[in-house]
Amino acid sequence: MDPYQISLIISFALAIAELMTLSFLLLGFSIGMLAVSGVQFLFNGYSLNRDLMVFALVSMISFWVFRKLFKKTSDLKVLAEDDINQY
């Protein structure tokens, strides 16, 4: 089994685990591992340093994008008047 196939299987496993948790954390990891699989397929092999860098960068970027994209509407509410419980 080639390294890109193993990475692809791990990516699908993370995506399935994300369906069970709904936290959007594992989805970023899944996309990062999918990018690693693509890089391994293009460059025909496994390199630990390259794969870790690709995984870390793509995971951080996708996590940041998902946090911006799926922000809760309750996080965006601003009180129009002063709250009596504020000190």
MARTOR-730238 format. One record per residue (C-alpha): residue in one letter; z, y, x; residue number from 1. Coordinates in steps of 0.05 Angstrom, whole numbers, plus 32768, in hexadecimal, padded with zeros to 4 digits. Each point is the difference from the previous one (the first is absolute). Layout:
# MARTOR-730238
<site><residu>A</residu><pz>Z</pz><py>Y</py><px>X</px><num>NUM</num></site>
...
END
This chain:
# MARTOR-730238
<site><residu>M</residu><pz>8000</pz><py>8000</py><px>8000</px><num>1</num></site>
<site><residu>D</residu><pz>7FED</pz><py>8044</py><px>801C</px><num>2</num></site>
<site><residu>P</residu><pz>8032</pz><py>8039</py><px>8009</px><num>3</num></site>
<site><residu>Y</residu><pz>7FDF</pz><py>802C</py><px>7FCC</px><num>4</num></site>
<site><residu>Q</residu><pz>8006</pz><py>7FC8</py><px>7FCC</px><num>5</num></site>
<site><residu>I</residu><pz>804B</pz><py>7FFB</py><px>800D</px><num>6</num></site>
<site><residu>S</residu><pz>8007</pz><py>804C</py><px>7FF9</px><num>7</num></site>
<site><residu>L</residu><pz>7FD8</pz><py>7FFE</py><px>7FC0</px><num>8</num></site>
<site><residu>I</residu><pz>802E</pz><py>7FCB</py><px>7FE3</px><num>9</num></site>
<site><residu>I</residu><pz>803E</pz><py>8029</py><px>8014</px><num>10</num></site>
<site><residu>S</residu><pz>7FE0</pz><py>803D</py><px>7FDF</px><num>11</num></site>
<site><residu>F</residu><pz>7FF6</pz><py>7FDB</py><px>7FBE</px><num>12</num></site>
<site><residu>A</residu><pz>8047</pz><py>7FE4</py><px>8003</px><num>13</num></site>
<site><residu>L</residu><pz>801C</pz><py>8046</py><px>8009</px><num>14</num></site>
<site><residu>A</residu><pz>7FD6</pz><py>8019</py><px>7FC5</px><num>15</num></site>
<site><residu>I</residu><pz>801A</pz><py>7FC8</py><px>7FD4</px><num>16</num></site>
<site><residu>A</residu><pz>8047</pz><py>8010</py><px>8016</px><num>17</num></site>
<site><residu>E</residu><pz>7FF3</pz><py>8048</py><px>7FED</px><num>18</num></site>
<site><residu>L</residu><pz>7FEF</pz><py>7FEB</py><px>7FBA</px><num>19</num></site>
<site><residu>M</residu><pz>8045</pz><py>7FE2</py><px>7FFB</px><num>20</num></site>
<site><residu>T</residu><pz>8027</pz><py>803C</py><px>801B</px><num>21</num></site>
<site><residu>L</residu><pz>7FD7</pz><py>803D</py><px>7FE8</px><num>22</num></site>
<site><residu>S</residu><pz>801C</pz><py>802C</py><px>8037</px><num>23</num></site>
<site><residu>F</residu><pz>7FBD</pz><py>8013</py><px>8021</px><num>24</num></site>
<site><residu>L</residu><pz>801F</pz><py>7FF0</py><px>8044</px><num>25</num></site>
<site><residu>L</residu><pz>7FDF</pz><py>7FBD</py><px>8009</px><num>26</num></site>
<site><residu>L</residu><pz>7FBE</pz><py>801A</py><px>7FE7</px><num>27</num></site>
<site><residu>G</residu><pz>7FFD</pz><py>802E</py><px>803C</px><num>28</num></site>
<site><residu>F</residu><pz>800F</pz><py>7FC5</py><px>802E</px><num>29</num></site>
<site><residu>S</residu><pz>7FCB</pz><py>7FD8</py><px>7FDD</px><num>30</num></site>
<site><residu>I</residu><pz>7FCB</pz><py>8035</py><px>800C</px><num>31</num></site>
<site><residu>G</residu><pz>8017</pz><py>8005</py><px>8048</px><num>32</num></site>
<site><residu>M</residu><pz>7FF8</pz><py>7FB6</py><px>800A</px><num>33</num></site>
<site><residu>L</residu><pz>7FBC</pz><py>8002</py><px>7FDE</px><num>34</num></site>
<site><residu>A</residu><pz>7FEB</pz><py>8035</py><px>8033</px><num>35</num></site>
<site><residu>V</residu><pz>8019</pz><py>7FD3</py><px>8038</px><num>36</num></site>
<site><residu>S</residu><pz>7FD7</pz><py>7FC7</py><px>7FE4</px><num>37</num></site>
<site><residu>G</residu><pz>7FC2</pz><py>802C</py><px>7FFF</px><num>38</num></site>
<site><residu>V</residu><pz>800B</pz><py>8017</py><px>8048</px><num>39</num></site>
<site><residu>Q</residu><pz>800B</pz><py>7FB8</py><px>8016</px><num>40</num></site>
<site><residu>F</residu><pz>7FBF</pz><py>7FEC</py><px>7FDE</px><num>41</num></site>
<site><residu>L</residu><pz>7FD8</pz><py>8039</py><px>801F</px><num>42</num></site>
<site><residu>F</residu><pz>801B</pz><py>7FF7</py><px>8047</px><num>43</num></site>
<site><residu>N</residu><pz>8000</pz><py>7FB4</py><px>7FFC</px><num>44</num></site>
<site><residu>G</residu><pz>8047</pz><py>7FF1</py><px>8016</px><num>45</num></site>
<site><residu>Y</residu><pz>8049</pz><py>800E</py><px>8003</px><num>46</num></site>
<site><residu>S</residu><pz>8022</pz><py>8038</py><px>8028</px><num>47</num></site>
<site><residu>L</residu><pz>8049</pz><py>800C</py><px>7FF4</px><num>48</num></site>
<site><residu>N</residu><pz>8002</pz><py>8049</py><px>8014</px><num>49</num></site>
<site><residu>R</residu><pz>7FC1</pz><py>8013</py><px>7FDA</px><num>50</num></site>
<site><residu>D</residu><pz>8015</pz><py>7FDA</py><px>7FC2</px><num>51</num></site>
<site><residu>L</residu><pz>8046</pz><py>801E</py><px>7FFF</px><num>52</num></site>
<site><residu>M</residu><pz>7FE5</pz><py>8046</py><px>8007</px><num>53</num></site>
<site><residu>V</residu><pz>7FCD</pz><py>7FF7</py><px>7FC9</px><num>54</num></site>
<site><residu>F</residu><pz>8035</pz><py>7FE0</py><px>7FD2</px><num>55</num></site>
<site><residu>A</residu><pz>8033</pz><py>8037</py><px>800D</px><num>56</num></site>
<site><residu>L</residu><pz>7FCF</pz><py>803A</py><px>7FF7</px><num>57</num></site>
<site><residu>V</residu><pz>7FDD</pz><py>7FE6</py><px>7FC2</px><num>58</num></site>
<site><residu>S</residu><pz>8042</pz><py>7FEA</py><px>7FE0</px><num>59</num></site>
<site><residu>M</residu><pz>8020</pz><py>8045</py><px>800B</px><num>60</num></site>
<site><residu>I</residu><pz>7FC3</pz><py>8025</py><px>7FE5</px><num>61</num></site>
<site><residu>S</residu><pz>7FF9</pz><py>7FD4</py><px>7FC3</px><num>62</num></site>
<site><residu>F</residu><pz>804B</pz><py>8003</py><px>7FF2</px><num>63</num></site>
<site><residu>W</residu><pz>7FFD</pz><py>804C</py><px>8004</px><num>64</num></site>
<site><residu>V</residu><pz>7FC3</pz><py>8003</py><px>7FD2</px><num>65</num></site>
<site><residu>F</residu><pz>8020</pz><py>7FD2</py><px>7FCD</px><num>66</num></site>
<site><residu>R</residu><pz>8041</pz><py>8029</py><px>8000</px><num>67</num></site>
<site><residu>K</residu><pz>7FD7</pz><py>803F</py><px>7FF1</px><num>68</num></site>
<site><residu>L</residu><pz>7FD3</pz><py>7FDD</py><px>7FCD</px><num>69</num></site>
<site><residu>F</residu><pz>8035</pz><py>7FDB</py><px>7FD8</px><num>70</num></site>
<site><residu>K</residu><pz>8039</pz><py>8033</py><px>8002</px><num>71</num></site>
<site><residu>K</residu><pz>802D</pz><py>7FFC</py><px>7FC3</px><num>72</num></site>
<site><residu>T</residu><pz>7FF9</pz><py>8037</py><px>7FCE</px><num>73</num></site>
<site><residu>S</residu><pz>804C</pz><py>8008</py><px>7FFD</px><num>74</num></site>
<site><residu>D</residu><pz>7FFE</pz><py>8014</py><px>804A</px><num>75</num></site>
<site><residu>L</residu><pz>7FD3</pz><py>803B</py><px>7FEF</px><num>76</num></site>
<site><residu>K</residu><pz>802A</pz><py>801F</py><px>7FC9</px><num>77</num></site>
<site><residu>V</residu><pz>8021</pz><py>8042</py><px>800F</px><num>78</num></site>
<site><residu>L</residu><pz>8037</pz><py>801C</py><px>7FD4</px><num>79</num></site>
<site><residu>A</residu><pz>7FEA</pz><py>803E</py><px>7FDB</px><num>80</num></site>
<site><residu>E</residu><pz>8046</pz><py>801A</py><px>7FF7</px><num>81</num></site>
<site><residu>D</residu><pz>8040</pz><py>7FFC</py><px>8027</px><num>82</num></site>
<site><residu>D</residu><pz>8027</pz><py>7FC1</py><px>7FF8</px><num>83</num></site>
<site><residu>I</residu><pz>804A</pz><py>8009</py><px>7FF1</px><num>84</num></site>
<site><residu>N</residu><pz>8010</pz><py>7FC5</py><px>802D</px><num>85</num></site>
<site><residu>Q</residu><pz>7FE3</pz><py>8021</py><px>803E</px><num>86</num></site>
<site><residu>Y</residu><pz>8034</pz><py>801D</py><px>802F</px><num>87</num></site>
END
